[in-house]
Amino acid sequence: MSIELLISAQDFWWKKEKVPSSVPVTPKESGSRTSAKTLQTEKEKKGGASRIPKCFFWRNKEHPAAFKESSNEMIDFGSERLPGGLPNFGNNCYVNASLQCLFTAESFCRELSNLVDSSTCTLEYLFLRCFVVLLRLRNSSEVQGDHKKGLLLKALMKSAAHYNPEFTIDNQNDAHEFLCYCLTQVEESGRKLGWQEDVNPRCPVTSNFKFKMWNIITCSSCGSQQNNNVEVFNHVSVPLKHDSVDQCLSDVVNKPTLLERKCEVCGGESASSRWTFHTLPRFLILQLNRFKMTRHYRVEKVKTPVDITPELQINCFPQSHTPGIENSRSEARETDRNALGGSISTYRLISVLNHIGRTACYGHYMSDCSSHNSDEWKIYDDDLVRLSSETDVLERRSTSAYVLLYERVSTG
């Protein structure tokens, strides 16, 4: 289907759609269909959400070099222009950075492309097709094609805004939330197209990004475990409390948190809560908590430098190691699919999504992405693209890294 025909079909289907575009119809999180849920510590849950107002993010319309206070994080692109960039219409750097980050997840993109190619043209198909065609243009050797990219990118954003008005093309927004929206939209659109959780055609979000975590609550007095729940996530929210990403993640997934909770067995009034991985995804998304709400209800950027760990070692406790939880056939298939077996999995960093700017009131998003070719990386700053290296990325992004994307490379 040509780009012009695709956009014409998009307008046609929207006119037929009965749901007003001003009403968000993105499904709410519930039960096993949770796909944009954030894993937070109990302390964060008591203190309120760490969600940042969308209006705090906007694209400076001048060249990125205008951010003089962050000059160490900016790049001199020079005269050479590499292919693969995406146009900025004024406020959509958050969209561009999110897409470039997801484009780095090769197996996800490959599975999605194959499914979209075999799908029929419906309203649900349009967002997916725009995503896939933009991916293919990004991977082509052409530097030109900005007109095509512009049409497709506007169509993708228009489709997103149709279901969620927060993503209207003129609005500023948060890159991490748009990235999660993309995963949710792919999952919901695929469900309407007949994609399944555990059988073919299988949803690529489920097979690549979703994972389960076990919340273990233990009585401090008698040691009994009660109400141990398994929940589904597509990313982990990580507070910046240590010098390195692996230490910060360890706090979230293993360190106990004290709770005021009455034990049904002994009557004790305190307990500990900790999270462990129940299954592991192929691609692990970590959101670093770069923004916080002060006691005066002002949003501040957390500029604490943190060493980005290029390789993570993550342990997982599958169903057979979790007492008190039934190992259903569906869960058994998932454990087998992820090839866990209770061993340690190794994850390799493949993309860093950055927020450039000293405050939460303004800034710019860009992504660093691995080329899956030795140490070669590329910096995607809207339509500006240049070569870099993993070493350069790790050195530059200690204070600007906002979302980290890791790929599982081994389990043993």
N, C-alpha and C positions, 0 to 999 in steps of 0.2 A: 504494500500500500504506500502511495506517495505521501510526502509530508503534508501537502496541501489537502489531499483527500482525507487524510487522518484528522486534520483540524476541522474540516467541513463536517465530517462524521461526528466529531466531538460536539460541535454546536447543535447538530441535528438531535443527538441523543439528549442533550441537556434541555432542549425545548420540549421533548417528550417526557422528561422526568417530572414526576408529580411533586417531589419534595422541594420546597422553596430553598433557593441557594443560601438564604440567610439563616437557615436552621442547620446547625452541625449535626451530622448523622453518623459520625465516627462512633462505633460501638463502645459502650463503657466496659471497663474491666470487670470481669466476673468469672469466678471459677477457673476452669482450665483454659479459658480463652484469653487470659491475661497475656498481653504482648508488649505493653509499654510500661509495665510496672517497674518502679525503682526500688532496689533493695536498700533499705536504710536501717541504721541502728535504732534500738529502742529509744535512745536519748533524742535522736532526731525526730522520731515520730511524736514524742511528747512535746517537743519544742516547736512543732509546726513544720510544714513542708519547706524544702530547700529550693523550691521552684522559683525562678527569677522572672519578674514581669517582662513581657516581651518588648515593651517600649524601650528597654535599656540597651538595645542593640541596633546600631545603624551604621550604614556604610558611608564613610567620608568620600564624597564624590571626586575629590582630587586624587592624584596618584598616591599609592600607599606610602610613599616616602614622606607624606605629610605628617605621619606619626613619628615626629622627631624624638619623642620621649621613649620610643621603643625601637630606636634605630638598630640596636644589636640584633633584633629579631627580624628586621626587614631585609630584603634582598635587593641588590642592584642587578636588575635583569639585563642591562645592557641593550644592545641592538638585536641580538639573536632572539627569534621567537619560535618556540617549539610548539608542535600541535598538541591538542588535547584540552585546551582551556575552554571556559564557558563564559559567555558575555554577562556583564553586570548592567542592569537597567537602572540602577540607582540604590536599591536597598536589598538586593538578593544575594549578597555574598554568603549569607548563611545557608542558602539553598545550594549554591555552587560548591561550597566546602563540604557539605553533607553528602552530596552526590559523589564527589571525587573520592571521599572516604569509602563509601559503599562500593564504588566501581573497583576498588582494590581487592575486594573479596571475590576472587576469580571463580571459584566453584559455585558460589551463590549466583553470580551473574550468568554463568554458563547454564545452570539448571533453569534459571528464570527465562533466559533467552529461548531455550528449547521449548518450554511450556507455552510461552507467548506465541511463538511461531506456529504452534498447532492449535491455537485458540481462535474462536470466532470473534468477530467485531461486535462488541457490546459496550455499554457505558463503562463497565468494570475493566474492559480491555484497554481503554484509552490511556489511562495513567501508566499502565504496565508497558504499553508499546512506546510511549514517549521515553520512558526510562531506558528501555532496551536500545532504541535507535540512538539516543544520546550516548549511550555506552559504546556503540559501534563506531560512531563518529569520533569519539574520544580515542579509540584504539586504532583509528586509521592513520595513515601517514600524511594526510592533508592538513596543511596549516589553514587553508581557506575553509569555507563552509560556515562562516559566522551567521549568514542569513538563515541557513537551515537550523543551526543550533538555537538561534534566537527564537524562531517560530516554535520549535519543539519545547524549549525551556519555558516559554510563556504558556504554551498549552499544558505542560505538566503542572505549572504553578496554578493555572486557572482550574485545572481538575482538582488539585489539592484544596483550593479555596472553595470550590463547590461543596465539598464535604466538610471542610473546616475553615470558616471565614477568617480565622486568625492568620491564615497564610495568603491573604490577598496580596497581589503583586506589589502594591505600594507600601505595605506595612513592613516594619522592622521586626525581626524575630530571633529566636534562639536556635543555634545550629543543632544542638543535641536534640531538642524537641522535634525539629523537622526530620532529623535522621530517624528517630523513633516512629514518627508519623509515617515515613516511607515504609518501614517494615510492617506497621499495622495495616497500611493501605494495601500493600502487596498481599498480605495474609487474607484480608477481608475480600479483596477482589478475587483472589484465587479460590476462596471458599465458594463464591457465587459462580465461578467457572467450573466447579467440581473437583478442585484439588483437595487431597485428603491429608490427614495427619500421619498415618502409618502405612498406607498402601499407595501404589501409583494410580494416578499422577499425584505425587507427593509435594506439598507446599515447600518451596525452597527456604522460606523463613524458618519453618519448623526444623528442617533437616540441617540448617547451618547456624542459626543464631539462638534458638530457644533452649533453655536448660532449666533444670529443677534444683531447688535448694531446700534443705531440710532444716527447719527451725527447732532446735532441741532446747526444751525448757526443763531444768533440773532443780528440784527442791534443795535448798542449802542445808536443810536439817537432816532429812532422811535419804536424799539422793535419788528419790523416785522421779521418773520422767512422765510428764503429763501433757496432753494436747500437743504432741509433736506433729507439726503440719508440714506438708510438702507444697511449695508454691512455685509457680512458673514465672520466669523472667526472660528478658532479652538483653539486659545489661546490668552492670553493678555500679552503684553510686559510691564513690570512694572519697571520704574526708581526707584532707591533707594534714595528717598529724605527725608524719615522720619524714625522714630525709629522702626516701626512695619509694617508688610505686609499689614494689613488692611488699615492703613493710606496711604501707598503708592498706593494701589489699588484705594482708594477713590479719589486721585488726578487724576487718569487716567479717571475714569468713570463719575465723577460728576463735577470736578473743571473746570470752564470756562477758555479758553485760548484766549487772545486778538489777533485779526487778522486785517490786513489792507485789507479792502474789501469795495467796493462801493455798497451802498444800491440802489436797483432798484426802491424803493418806495420814499425815501426822499433824496437820494443823499449823505447820510452820508458815511464817508470814513473809519469807524472802526466797528468791530463786534466782538462778542464772539462766540467761538466754544466749545461745550462740547459733550461728548459721554455718552449715557445711554444704559443699556441693554434693548433690544427689545424682545428677548427670552433668556432663560437660558438653559445651557446644563446639562446633568446628571453628567458629569465629567468636571470640570473646570481646565484648565492648565494655570498656571501663570509662565512666564519666568522672573526671576529677572535679571535686567541689570547688570551683574557682570563684564562686560568688556566695555571699552570705548576707543575711538580714541582721542588722544591728538591733540593739534594744530600743533604738529610736525609730525603727522601721525604715531604715535607709539601706539600700543595697550597696555593698562594697565588694570590690574585687579582691580575692585572696592572692597576693603576689608572692607567697612563700615559694621559693625555688624547691623543686623536687627532682631527684635524679630519675630519669625515665629508664626503667629496666627493659633492655632489649629482649630479654628472654625470661619467661616465668615458668616455675615448676609448681604445678597445682595438683593436689591430692583430691581424690573423690571417693565418697562412700556410696556405692550402689545399693540397690534395694536389699540384697542379701545381707548387707552389713548394717541395716537400720532396724533394730528390734522394735516390734510393735506396729510396723507398717506392712500391710499386705502387699505382696509382690504380684501384681496383676499381670496378665498376658501382655497387655499394652506396654506396661512399664518394663517388662522383661525384654520386649522387642527393642525398646529405646536403649536400654543398657547394652544390649548386644550391638545395636547400630553404632553407638559411640565407642565401642570397644574399650570399655573402661576396666572392668575386672578389679577395681580397688587399687589400681596402680597409679603412679604419678605420670601426669601428662605434661609435655613441654609445649609452650606457646611462644611464638616468635612475633615481634612487633612488625606490622606491615603498614600502618598509617597513623598519623598524628594530626588531629584537627585542632587548630589553634585559634585563640582569641587574642588579637594584638591590640593593646591599649592599656593604659594604666588604671583606668576607672571603669566602673560598670555602666557609666552614663553614655559612653560612646566606644567605638572600636571597629575592628575589621576581622573577618574570618578568612582563613586560608588553610589548606591541607598539604601535608607532606605525605607522599605515597611511595611505597617500595615498588620498584620495577620488576621484582621477582628475578633479578639478574645480578647475582653477587651483591656488591655493596651499593649499587646504583639506586638512587632515589630521585624523585621529581617533586618540585614545589609547584603547587597549583594555586595561583593567586588570581582568581577570576579567569580572564583570557590570557594572562601572562603565565608562562610555564618555563622552568629552567631545570637543569640537572643539579643534583646535590648528592650527598652521601649520608649513610646512616650515622656516621661519626659527627657530621655537621649538624644533623637534625638533633641528635642527643645533646649536643653542646648548646644549641641555640634556644631550644624550646623548654627549658627548665621552669620558666615562669609563665609561659603562654599556653602550654599544652592543656587542652580542655577535654578532648575525647581521644582515647587510645584504642586502636583496633589490633587485636592479636589473632594469629591463626595457629591452630593446633598442628604441630609438625610431627609429633611422635607420642606414643603411649607405651610405657614399658617399666 
